[in-house]
Amino acid sequence: MEIQVSKKEDIPIYKQIVEAVIEGIRNGQLVSGEKLPGERELAISLETSRGTITKAYHELANMEVVTLVKGKGCFVSREKEFLSLSRKDKAVHMIQNNINALLELGFSLSEIRIFSEIVLMEREKNYDMIQIGIIDCNREALHAIHCQIGTIRDLSISMYLLDHIKDRDLISEILNKDIIITTYRHYEDVLRTIPDIEDKLIRVAMSPSKKTLIEIGRIGKQQKVGILYDSKNFLGVIERELQLADMVLHEDIAMKIDEDNRDEIAGFIKNKELVILPPLTFFDTAYRRFLMMKLNNKPYIEFHYLIERGNFLYLEEKIRHFMVIR
């Protein structure tokens, strides 16, 4: 049987695949034991990502419509009589199978009840939440994107450093996100590491806020400026803006933020006339208090790095659209 989907429909591709397989079983085109196309083969055929096929096959497996056999593939496991049951009867059947499996593992009925209640409580907390993943090379940019999209309701947001996403567990976690956000600079890097997320990966351009640029433009040419930073990439962004403002970067202009070098940070701030640092919301409460105490009314600039307006409107539209079709 040939599985077909339409990219013009509002229904997600993986859901179309699920429905196509179920319909194929109902009408007799697919029979128990028949092997479905391999994930890579079907992804090429449908011109979609392999992650989409994986998601569809796992949903079918959760419904017990197919069986996933490691190293061999995906096989039809249910006759059409099962599919003709009412939704209620299907649900009862699936719950009974799960209970039997847990009993075989040695759990009592009371333990199974407790486990079920815990899982349901967790699910209720995340009900209808859109799962968002943010990937970038530095913590400051992750924080900036998180703060900006955090203004949109019903999002569950996770942040990942680019250097860490090669971890298998993290890749599996990222594949389960609804939308992944990264910057233009790292779009290709992310795809090389996790090619199966292409259909859910959105790239955005970042730039300093207008307020930040105005404040940098007002810095006196002779002022002794200091920069506090967490990542060198973010430091590079700040230094570039200072150079564009015709400022000369002296040798001791920057210091990396670290919990273990508070004395050095205090001395660094004391010897500067103005300090540029990430938004104060970037720091935990205790470190923020430490910085404010050491700044002691000294002028400072919070360097706000934002998704450019056009990109943010596009991203917001994508998220809203996903909420509607979900």
C-alpha positions, 0 to 999 in steps of 0.5 A: 500500500502506498501512503500518501499525504498532502502538505496543503492541509492543516493536519500535521503530516504525522497525523495524516500518516497515522490515519492513512495506515489505520484506513489501510487496515480498515479497507484490507490494504494492510494486513496483520504482519505486513511490514510498513515502509522504512522510516528513511524510505517513507521520509524520502517518498513523502519529502518530509523529515525522518523525525516526522515518520518516527513520530507517526510510527510511535503513535501507531505503536502506542495505539497497538496498531503496529509493532516496532521491532528493533533492527527490523522495522514496523509491522501491522499488529492488529486486525481491522476488527480492533479498529472497528471498536468504539473509542471507549472500547479501544481505550478500555482494551489499551488500559487493560493491556497496560495493567496486565503488563504492570502486573507481570512486572510485580506491581500491585493494583494499588501501586498501579493506581498511584502511578496512574494518578501521578502520570495524569497529574503531570499530564494535566500540568502540561495539557495543551502546552506547546513544547518549544526548544531553543538552541544556541551557542551561548546562554545569553542568547538562549535567555534573550529568546526565552524572555521574548517568546515567554510572553506568549501563553501556553508554552513549555520552553526548554533551552539547549546549548549547541555544544551539548545537543550531540548527547543521545538523550538530548536528541531524543528529547529535542525530537519530541518538541513541537517547535525548535528555534535557533539563530540564522548563524547556527541553523546549518549546525543544528541540522547537521547534528539533528537532520530529522528536525528540519520540518519543525526548525525555525531560524531567527535573526537577533540584534541589540534592542534600540534602547541598548544601541542608543545607550551605547551611542551615548558612551563618552569616547574617553569613558573607561568601559568594562564588559561582564560576559558569560560566553565569548560569543556574546562578548563578541557581539558587544565588542562589535557594537562598541567598535561600530560606535567608534570606541577603542577597546582597551586590553582589560575591557572584559571579564567573564562572570563566575561564581568563584571570582567575585573578588576579581569581579568587584575589583574589575567593576570598581576600576570602571566608569561604566559597565555593560552586562547581560540583562539583570534577569539573566542572573539568579537573585543572589548574584544579581544582588551582589552585582547591584551592591558592587555597582553602587550607583555606578552607570551600567548598560543592560545589553538586550539582545532580541529577535528582530521584529519581523522574525518574531511576528513570523515565529508568533504566527507559527506558534499560534497556527500550531495551537489551532491545528493541534 
